[in-house]
């Protein structure tokens, strides 16, 4: 989850109990949101349960995730 609760900087959170491959995917996907300058989830959205995002932003983040993964695993 790409989260921003001012005044702290934006933060990426993930479930560390998930499989390693899932954790890496989640981090790369959320980095995609950050790199693409998508708006982070706000404090009120988090606690009101409104975690929906624009479908276009999700597709873009997935594409960016694929790019990040290919760069990381290229070595």
N, C-alpha and C positions, 0 to 999 in steps of 0.2 A: 504494500500500500504506500502510495506517495502522499505523505501527510505534511501539513504545515499548520503549526500552532504558534502564532507570533508571541513573543519576539524571537523564538528559537528559529534556526534555519530549517529549511525543508528536510524531512527525514524519510528514509525508505525503511519500512518495517516488513518482516516476513516471519513465517512460522518455522522456527529452527528445528521443530520436531518432524518436519516433512523430510522426505528423501532428499539427498544432496542435489540430485538433478532438478528437483522441483524448486529448491531454494535458489539454485543458480538461475533458473528460468525466471522466477519471480523477481529477483534482483535486477536481472538484465531488462525485463519488461518495464519495471518501474524506472530504471535508468533511462529507458526510451522516453517515458513521459517527461523526465527532467530535461534530457537533451533537446527534445522537441518543444520545450517551454510550455507544456500543458499545465493548466492550473491544478495545483495540488488540492487534495481533499481538505476542507476546512474543519475546524473544531466542531462547529454547529452541525455540519453534514455528518460527521462521524457519530455524534451522539444522538442525532435525529434519525439515524439509520438510512440516510439518503446517500448511498454510495454508488449511484448510477453514474455512468459517464457516457459521453457521446460515442456512438459506435465507430465513427471515423477516427476519433482519438485512440480507441482501443486497437483498431487495425494498424494505425501508424505506429503505435508502441510495439505491437507484435512484429512489424517489419523491422523496426529499429532493434528489437531484441535479437532477431535473426542476424542482423549485421554485427551487433556487439558480440554475439556468440561466435560467429565465424572469425572475428578478429582475435578473440581470446584463445580459441582452440586451433588457430592457424599455425602456431609454433610447434 
